[in-house]
């Protein structure tokens, strides 16, 4: 998680699930965003196959599920999300989402920190969906 930005930091959670963070700061600074949920726009049938038939909300509504659906494994550690085999892109022309802020979930250490950011209106976001506050659209 110390760089370079735009690259994946992949690890095992509880020895079971692969999770992935995208590094967000310059090399040498530890900062990243955990991929907790994604809204699939293409390749949905491949994701359903990777998730053994799960569909809809359950397809990608958790960090382990995201990696499983997208086929992200430990071998993707260090791959670029801009030029690599797995890419994340903003959709041109879409209205910017209302970003909700809440406490971290699924962990006990630092749980009280408002470090969870999500699209308030997206049905693809995992629970809990109630934000502590909503940031304005830019």
VMD Tcl script that draws the C-alpha trace (Angstrom):
set ca {
  {0.00 0.00 0.00}
  {3.03 2.26 -0.26}
  {2.67 2.89 -3.98}
  {2.68 3.41 -6.81}
  {-0.80 4.96 -7.07}
  {-3.41 3.23 -9.20}
  {-2.10 -0.25 -8.41}
  {-3.68 -3.14 -6.53}
  {-2.67 -4.28 -3.08}
  {-4.19 -7.76 -2.72}
  {-4.25 -9.87 0.42}
  {-6.13 -12.70 2.14}
  {-8.72 -11.85 4.77}
  {-9.08 -14.47 7.50}
  {-7.15 -16.83 5.22}
  {-10.30 -17.30 3.10}
  {-11.15 -14.35 0.89}
  {-8.99 -12.26 -1.38}
  {-9.48 -8.53 -0.84}
  {-8.07 -5.70 -2.92}
  {-7.16 -2.09 -2.23}
  {-6.29 0.51 -4.85}
  {-3.27 2.57 -3.81}
  {-4.13 6.28 -3.79}
  {-1.00 8.21 -2.77}
  {2.48 8.69 -4.17}
  {5.01 5.89 -3.73}
  {6.30 5.71 -0.18}
  {3.05 6.93 1.43}
  {0.66 4.32 2.80}
  {-2.85 5.10 1.53}
  {-5.39 2.98 -0.31}
  {-9.10 2.39 -0.83}
  {-10.63 -1.03 -0.15}
  {-12.89 -2.23 -2.96}
  {-16.01 -3.06 -0.94}
  {-18.61 -3.16 -3.72}
  {-18.86 -2.47 -7.44}
  {-21.69 -1.98 -9.90}
  {-21.01 -4.33 -12.81}
  {-21.45 -2.68 -16.21}
  {-20.13 -5.42 -18.49}
  {-18.97 -9.01 -18.17}
  {-21.84 -9.81 -15.80}
  {-22.27 -13.42 -16.95}
  {-18.59 -14.15 -16.32}
  {-18.99 -12.65 -12.84}
  {-22.07 -14.80 -12.18}
  {-20.07 -17.87 -13.21}
  {-17.17 -16.85 -10.93}
  {-19.67 -16.44 -8.07}
  {-21.30 -19.84 -8.74}
  {-24.66 -18.48 -9.87}
  {-25.07 -15.54 -7.49}
  {-26.85 -12.64 -9.16}
  {-28.05 -9.14 -8.46}
  {-27.10 -7.43 -5.24}
  {-25.21 -10.47 -3.89}
  {-22.92 -10.56 -6.90}
  {-20.49 -7.85 -5.76}
  {-21.69 -6.47 -2.39}
  {-18.63 -7.23 -0.29}
  {-14.85 -7.06 -0.67}
  {-14.35 -10.83 -1.01}
  {-17.29 -11.04 -3.41}
  {-15.87 -8.24 -5.57}
  {-12.57 -10.07 -5.96}
  {-14.23 -13.40 -6.60}
  {-16.61 -11.93 -9.21}
  {-13.82 -10.06 -11.00}
  {-11.38 -12.96 -10.74}
  {-8.94 -10.90 -8.67}
  {-6.43 -13.09 -6.86}
  {-3.15 -12.66 -5.05}
  {-1.41 -12.89 -8.43}
  {-2.86 -9.45 -9.27}
  {-0.87 -7.78 -6.48}
  {0.86 -4.74 -7.96}
  {-1.19 -4.67 -11.19}
  {-2.31 -1.30 -12.54}
  {-6.06 -0.60 -12.57}
  {-5.44 1.94 -15.35}
  {-3.36 -0.13 -17.78}
  {-3.59 -3.62 -16.31}
  {-5.91 -6.56 -16.97}
  {-8.46 -5.27 -14.45}
  {-9.64 -1.70 -14.98}
  {-11.94 0.68 -13.18}
  {-13.21 3.65 -15.12}
  {-15.67 6.45 -14.50}
  {-18.59 6.38 -16.89}
  {-18.67 9.53 -19.01}
  {-21.91 11.49 -18.92}
  {-23.18 9.95 -15.70}
  {-24.36 12.22 -12.92}
  {-21.97 12.22 -9.99}
  {-23.25 10.13 -7.09}
  {-24.34 11.37 -3.67}
  {-21.48 10.14 -1.52}
  {-22.40 8.86 1.92}
  {-19.97 8.68 4.82}
  {-20.26 6.19 7.68}
  {-18.22 4.21 10.16}
  {-16.12 1.31 8.99}
  {-17.86 -2.06 9.01}
  {-16.68 -5.62 9.44}
  {-13.78 -4.73 11.72}
  {-13.39 -3.81 15.36}
  {-10.23 -1.66 15.29}
  {-10.96 1.88 14.17}
  {-14.64 1.09 13.70}
  {-15.63 4.52 15.01}
  {-13.80 6.35 12.21}
  {-15.93 7.73 9.35}
  {-13.70 6.18 6.68}
  {-16.38 4.43 4.61}
  {-17.54 6.29 1.50}
  {-20.29 5.02 -0.81}
  {-22.93 5.95 -3.38}
  {-26.05 6.51 -1.26}
  {-28.41 5.68 -4.13}
  {-26.67 2.55 -5.45}
  {-28.40 -0.79 -4.89}
  {-24.96 -2.43 -5.22}
  {-23.64 -1.07 -1.92}
  {-23.45 -3.51 0.96}
  {-25.18 -2.99 4.29}
  {-25.42 -0.88 6.34}
  {-26.55 1.71 3.80}
  {-27.50 4.54 6.14}
  {-24.86 7.29 6.01}
  {-23.75 9.38 8.96}
  {-23.74 12.28 6.49}
  {-23.97 12.88 2.75}
  {-21.35 14.86 0.89}
  {-22.53 17.27 -1.79}
  {-22.08 16.50 -5.46}
  {-19.31 18.46 -7.16}
}
mol new
graphics top color blue
foreach p $ca { graphics top sphere $p radius 0.5 }
foreach p [lrange $ca 0 end-1] q [lrange $ca 1 end] { graphics top cylinder $p $q radius 0.2 }
display resetview
